[in-house]
Amino acid sequence: MNVHPVLINGVWNVSTGAQSFHAVNPQTRAALARRFPVSPWEEIERAVQAAARAAELTRDWPGARFARFLERYATRIEGRAAELVAAAHEETALPAEGRLAKAELPRTVNQLRQAAAAALDGSWANPVIDTAANIRSMLAPIGPVCVFGPNNFPFAFNSIAGGDFAAAVAAGNPVIAKGHSSHPETTRLFAVEADAAARETELPPGFVQLLYRTDHADGERLVAHRLIGATGYTGAREAGLRLKAAADHAGKPIYLELSSINPVFVLPGALAERSAALADEFAASCLMGAGQFCTNPGLVVVPAGAAAEAFFELVRNRFESAPVAALLGEGVLRNLERGVESLRAAGAEAATGAAAAAGSGYCYRNTLLRVSGERFLAVPAALQAEAFGNCSLFVFARDSAQMRQIAQALEGNLTGAIYSATTGGDDAAYAEIAPELRQHVGRLLNDKMPTGVAVSPAMNHGGPFPATGHPGFTAVGIPAAQRRFAMLQCYDSVRPHRLPPALQNQNPTGTMWRQIDGRWTQGHAG
Amino acid sequence: MNVHPVLINGVWNVSTGAQSFHAVNPQTRAALARRFPVSPWEEIERAVQAAARAAELTRDWPGARFARFLERYATRIEGRAAELVAAAHEETALPAEGRLAKAELPRTVNQLRQAAAAALDGSWANPVIDTAANIRSMLAPIGPVCVFGPNNFPFAFNSIAGGDFAAAVAAGNPVIAKGHSSHPETTRLFAVEADAAARETELPPGFVQLLYRTDHADGERLVAHRLIGATGYTGAREAGLRLKAAADHAGKPIYLELSSINPVFVLPGALAERSAALADEFAASCLMGAGQFCTNPGLVVVPAGAAAEAFFELVRNRFESAPVAALLGEGVLRNLERGVESLRAAGAEAATGAAAAAGSGYCYRNTLLRVSGERFLAVPAALQAEAFGNCSLFVFARDSAQMRQIAQALEGNLTGAIYSATTGGDDAAYAEIAPELRQHVGRLLNDKMPTGVAVSPAMNHGGPFPATGHPGFTAVGIPAAQRRFAMLQCYDSVRPHRLPPALQNQNPTGTMWRQIDGRWTQGHAG
């Protein structure tokens, strides 16, 4: 049996592990032929040692060197786009053209190029200079970063090509990628290109490494390793919390993106004004990619009454007439089934769906549930458990005061949206609800569904626990996302020629933004 | 028996707890008469509820309101300086004039005023505006902050007057202060003034609250409370790690400053050039405040040989002739005794001290230990355990290569210093050692002892675990210290009149620094 090798210390090694696994085509439930290894601890340890050696060699490098790698890698990915799309489509069932080729691949390449530009520019490191005290500080690489990628974005959040990878590298850190088991061939293709780009741009071996899979205990050991700087994890809550406990205990930063139901509040004036358009917009957002988005709108709060009932009917019709896409895998289907069952057990009624769909793939009918505001407030924890997939729960609230209570009862979420009348007629209700919602979400939207996550310096793809592990950081947005993978380094009365270029009096690039004596400037100090 | 009341929800309440405690005069070991309560859980819960209500009321307030409070409070502290100094001197034995009145009180008041200026200015919140995408984000209050103060800075790190308090309030958060049990009367005096200043400047009740003591289990419950935003803790490692585990499990940010031995490397050229001056400088830094500084130089690495032996003798003479000051309390004395014993058990030899000192107070002889580089590298963990107090360990390293290995073997520390020849003769050794030391410390110093911690925007009073819990944050330095107590809030397509002033197109103050479309500016957007 042919098992693909792992990428450790710049070499594609046959794994020393005895176990292997294969991916499954979600549209046919057929096992895919290629086999990939489960790495044993000694193999993981070798990767960590190689990453630490790479970090030693590169930690003082100028950002331009990491930028060159990221640029070259982006170009290589474009050159292999057709194969990547084919592999990812086979492994995830996500639409090849509209989603993978036309949206996610360009986004991924764009992220890498934005990260390259930020690495080159250097302003991400926030250099601060106090000339009177001769104290200077900046962010610097934190050390080898482990990236655990999720199942739902085989490109844009891939452990060896996605947002965390780009951010960690742009901050100057080697990456040990732990691929998601559902799309190993996609990940392998990326790793081949990353490795080639690393050679072409003369990064040391061990800067970019790939493990396909580890057992849980070894994953916990990895994130807590003395030589690891930090970890980025995107995925299921339970596995993420196990890694968090291990990393926290060892005092190692870990950034998690765990789960989120992304509440949407629709106020009466918006319903009166544009119900049909809202129903279109909501159904498109909720069913896109079979609902498998971190920012999928899984909870909709509406004002009980005839208008909301009519709106709900419009959405139900759209859910029933929309095609059903295959889910990413059997585990996603099982979790969605369990999730819907437990929402129903907590008092939600199914208006449509709530059962497996016909066909050969891992399909679940588009599902719409409903519950009263009273019931939601009686068991808020049970009714905001995430049912990841093409499913949403409508809450019919008595009035804006109850909407406010619902906002107060929310756990931490990535996003929260409020739709209101364009005329201003809902402004009083908005003022009642928004301040509560604001505290429980990382990104507040107006009249917009949460599923688009622009790669903007102002973006926050983050939020209070349990959406993430820390409400001060974002996983999307350059340069903010880079700052997760950095340590603060201060130089107190250090002789000028020993300072890193970013902290010397002369601006090293002529364009780097630095805070000098309380003012942001692209100029020189002193 | 008269037990002092606690400050909860704007009222000085008699504690409902049955237990109480008293402080001890460290110079006489005599119990002080005043008694202070141990707060039971229901009392703590009331404080949390009151803080949450205060947070709801104040979270959208302009920074000017918090600035007014901080300014007023600073002025009130100055008005009560004599009483504060007398109380702190009695409770801590720190020198009344030179330390408390002339150094620590002015520093405390200065910190509060810097925090006030930062709150008023608003730039600390890092507003970022992307006008093309209409996405805007900034840091905002995280919610009620618990502050656990340490024993060694009764003013500058006091739970209700020190750096964490100032930073949390300047970021717009209510504070629940948990005073240190060794100086409750000092803390009470601060709380009286904080409460008065809060009333004068119309902060809501519950914004500033004080508990003197809780049991360990309740402390863990407090930092993990659903309504708590974050915690700042400065103190002993063991207690801090218990709180960290509880907060981490609940997904609540906790910032810890735990322990640090602050290694100092002295290179051959510096020894040859200025041994006597270095001995003066080192002894003054190490014995100041009986060595009870977070940044006390507890480890000195020298190149083995005649010059280092002569230097060691100079230091030993200074340690023997310097007066012995009382330690902060019985616990500090016991820990220092145990710490020195365990360093000796690991192979360190005592050159002087290493025993309790005569007299009525909690005094320990100024203690100097020594060990070879080989031995240090054989048991690095045991030989870098903190012995908090007037004690330091010299490591005699074979050569600069061994100095480098010692730097590599260090745990995370707040600071690391390197002394080298002014002529540049040590530059090769510096280049060998500094990159390793750099990774293990928050602040790297040249030719300077670490005990001075300037309140500068460029300061880093932080470092890798176990010095702190996260290497990206600093506990000293405005505005960086404020950012620990904030969540990132993003506004995506939010209507202009609903945005917080800092994110509207018009610059709300005309001087606030904002990043608009990639450029830092004090101007308007759009």
HADDOCK unambig.tbl for C-alpha pairs under 7 A between the chains (distance, minus, plus):
assign (segid A and resid 128 and name CA) (segid B and resid 458 and name CA) 5.34 0.50 0.50
assign (segid A and resid 129 and name CA) (segid B and resid 458 and name CA) 5.90 0.50 0.50
assign (segid A and resid 130 and name CA) (segid B and resid 458 and name CA) 5.98 0.50 0.50
assign (segid A and resid 135 and name CA) (segid B and resid 458 and name CA) 5.74 0.50 0.50
assign (segid A and resid 135 and name CA) (segid B and resid 459 and name CA) 6.52 0.50 0.50
assign (segid A and resid 136 and name CA) (segid B and resid 458 and name CA) 5.16 0.50 0.50
assign (segid A and resid 137 and name CA) (segid B and resid 458 and name CA) 5.32 0.50 0.50
assign (segid A and resid 137 and name CA) (segid B and resid 459 and name CA) 6.91 0.50 0.50
assign (segid A and resid 248 and name CA) (segid B and resid 248 and name CA) 6.81 0.50 0.50
assign (segid A and resid 251 and name CA) (segid B and resid 465 and name CA) 5.48 0.50 0.50
assign (segid A and resid 251 and name CA) (segid B and resid 466 and name CA) 6.90 0.50 0.50
assign (segid A and resid 251 and name CA) (segid B and resid 469 and name CA) 5.78 0.50 0.50
assign (segid A and resid 253 and name CA) (segid B and resid 470 and name CA) 6.39 0.50 0.50
assign (segid A and resid 442 and name CA) (segid B and resid 488 and name CA) 6.49 0.50 0.50
assign (segid A and resid 442 and name CA) (segid B and resid 489 and name CA) 5.33 0.50 0.50
assign (segid A and resid 442 and name CA) (segid B and resid 490 and name CA) 6.06 0.50 0.50
assign (segid A and resid 443 and name CA) (segid B and resid 489 and name CA) 6.07 0.50 0.50
assign (segid A and resid 443 and name CA) (segid B and resid 490 and name CA) 4.46 0.50 0.50
assign (segid A and resid 443 and name CA) (segid B and resid 491 and name CA) 5.74 0.50 0.50
assign (segid A and resid 443 and name CA) (segid B and resid 492 and name CA) 6.69 0.50 0.50
assign (segid A and resid 444 and name CA) (segid B and resid 490 and name CA) 6.13 0.50 0.50
assign (segid A and resid 444 and name CA) (segid B and resid 491 and name CA) 5.01 0.50 0.50
assign (segid A and resid 444 and name CA) (segid B and resid 492 and name CA) 6.01 0.50 0.50
assign (segid A and resid 445 and name CA) (segid B and resid 491 and name CA) 6.07 0.50 0.50
assign (segid A and resid 445 and name CA) (segid B and resid 492 and name CA) 4.74 0.50 0.50
assign (segid A and resid 445 and name CA) (segid B and resid 493 and name CA) 5.99 0.50 0.50
assign (segid A and resid 445 and name CA) (segid B and resid 494 and name CA) 5.85 0.50 0.50
assign (segid A and resid 446 and name CA) (segid B and resid 492 and name CA) 6.80 0.50 0.50
assign (segid A and resid 446 and name CA) (segid B and resid 493 and name CA) 5.65 0.50 0.50
assign (segid A and resid 446 and name CA) (segid B and resid 494 and name CA) 4.83 0.50 0.50
assign (segid A and resid 446 and name CA) (segid B and resid 495 and name CA) 6.94 0.50 0.50
assign (segid A and resid 458 and name CA) (segid B and resid 128 and name CA) 5.34 0.50 0.50
assign (segid A and resid 458 and name CA) (segid B and resid 129 and name CA) 5.91 0.50 0.50
assign (segid A and resid 458 and name CA) (segid B and resid 130 and name CA) 5.98 0.50 0.50
assign (segid A and resid 458 and name CA) (segid B and resid 135 and name CA) 5.75 0.50 0.50
assign (segid A and resid 458 and name CA) (segid B and resid 136 and name CA) 5.16 0.50 0.50
assign (segid A and resid 458 and name CA) (segid B and resid 137 and name CA) 5.33 0.50 0.50
assign (segid A and resid 459 and name CA) (segid B and resid 135 and name CA) 6.52 0.50 0.50
assign (segid A and resid 459 and name CA) (segid B and resid 137 and name CA) 6.89 0.50 0.50
assign (segid A and resid 459 and name CA) (segid B and resid 490 and name CA) 6.36 0.50 0.50
assign (segid A and resid 460 and name CA) (segid B and resid 488 and name CA) 7.00 0.50 0.50
assign (segid A and resid 460 and name CA) (segid B and resid 490 and name CA) 5.52 0.50 0.50
assign (segid A and resid 465 and name CA) (segid B and resid 251 and name CA) 5.49 0.50 0.50
assign (segid A and resid 466 and name CA) (segid B and resid 251 and name CA) 6.90 0.50 0.50
assign (segid A and resid 469 and name CA) (segid B and resid 251 and name CA) 5.76 0.50 0.50
assign (segid A and resid 470 and name CA) (segid B and resid 253 and name CA) 6.40 0.50 0.50
assign (segid A and resid 471 and name CA) (segid B and resid 487 and name CA) 4.95 0.50 0.50
assign (segid A and resid 471 and name CA) (segid B and resid 488 and name CA) 6.18 0.50 0.50
assign (segid A and resid 472 and name CA) (segid B and resid 486 and name CA) 6.42 0.50 0.50
assign (segid A and resid 472 and name CA) (segid B and resid 487 and name CA) 4.51 0.50 0.50
assign (segid A and resid 472 and name CA) (segid B and resid 488 and name CA) 4.86 0.50 0.50
assign (segid A and resid 473 and name CA) (segid B and resid 488 and name CA) 6.68 0.50 0.50
assign (segid A and resid 486 and name CA) (segid B and resid 472 and name CA) 6.42 0.50 0.50
assign (segid A and resid 487 and name CA) (segid B and resid 471 and name CA) 4.96 0.50 0.50
assign (segid A and resid 487 and name CA) (segid B and resid 472 and name CA) 4.53 0.50 0.50
assign (segid A and resid 488 and name CA) (segid B and resid 442 and name CA) 6.50 0.50 0.50
assign (segid A and resid 488 and name CA) (segid B and resid 471 and name CA) 6.20 0.50 0.50
assign (segid A and resid 488 and name CA) (segid B and resid 472 and name CA) 4.89 0.50 0.50
assign (segid A and resid 488 and name CA) (segid B and resid 473 and name CA) 6.68 0.50 0.50
assign (segid A and resid 489 and name CA) (segid B and resid 442 and name CA) 5.34 0.50 0.50
assign (segid A and resid 489 and name CA) (segid B and resid 443 and name CA) 6.07 0.50 0.50
assign (segid A and resid 490 and name CA) (segid B and resid 442 and name CA) 6.08 0.50 0.50
assign (segid A and resid 490 and name CA) (segid B and resid 443 and name CA) 4.46 0.50 0.50
assign (segid A and resid 490 and name CA) (segid B and resid 444 and name CA) 6.13 0.50 0.50
assign (segid A and resid 490 and name CA) (segid B and resid 459 and name CA) 6.36 0.50 0.50
assign (segid A and resid 490 and name CA) (segid B and resid 460 and name CA) 5.52 0.50 0.50
assign (segid A and resid 491 and name CA) (segid B and resid 443 and name CA) 5.75 0.50 0.50
assign (segid A and resid 491 and name CA) (segid B and resid 444 and name CA) 5.01 0.50 0.50
assign (segid A and resid 491 and name CA) (segid B and resid 445 and name CA) 6.08 0.50 0.50
assign (segid A and resid 492 and name CA) (segid B and resid 443 and name CA) 6.69 0.50 0.50
assign (segid A and resid 492 and name CA) (segid B and resid 444 and name CA) 6.01 0.50 0.50
assign (segid A and resid 492 and name CA) (segid B and resid 445 and name CA) 4.74 0.50 0.50
assign (segid A and resid 492 and name CA) (segid B and resid 446 and name CA) 6.79 0.50 0.50
assign (segid A and resid 493 and name CA) (segid B and resid 445 and name CA) 6.00 0.50 0.50
assign (segid A and resid 493 and name CA) (segid B and resid 446 and name CA) 5.65 0.50 0.50
assign (segid A and resid 494 and name CA) (segid B and resid 445 and name CA) 5.86 0.50 0.50
assign (segid A and resid 494 and name CA) (segid B and resid 446 and name CA) 4.82 0.50 0.50
assign (segid A and resid 495 and name CA) (segid B and resid 446 and name CA) 6.94 0.50 0.50
assign (segid A and resid 520 and name CA) (segid B and resid 520 and name CA) 6.18 0.50 0.50
